[in-house]
Amino acid sequence: MITLGNDGLPVGRRKNNYMNIDGVLHKRCTHCGQYFRLNYFYPLKYRRNGEVRETLQSWCKFCMVSECCKKAKEKRIDNAQVR
């Protein structure tokens, strides 16, 4: 999925979003700004020029879940007001 270069960071990606901490690759969440291991990010597949590519979401799982919960709560409130 992610190809590493000689410096231990991903090749062809924004290197300032990745950090090698004690030999373990971490990525920075663009929402909260904290560094987490790669398994704390959901996988993302997209198609470019007919080629399927894989990467990771830019937000960590914690931020994604909290944002989804917040939107779901807002939606319930809006639906309750309509009735």
Secondary structure, DSSP 4 states (H G I P E B T S, - for coil): ---B-TTSSBTTS-GGGEEEETTEEEEE-TTT--EEEGGGS-EEEEEETTEEEEEE-SS-HHHHHHHHHHHHHHHHHHHHHH-
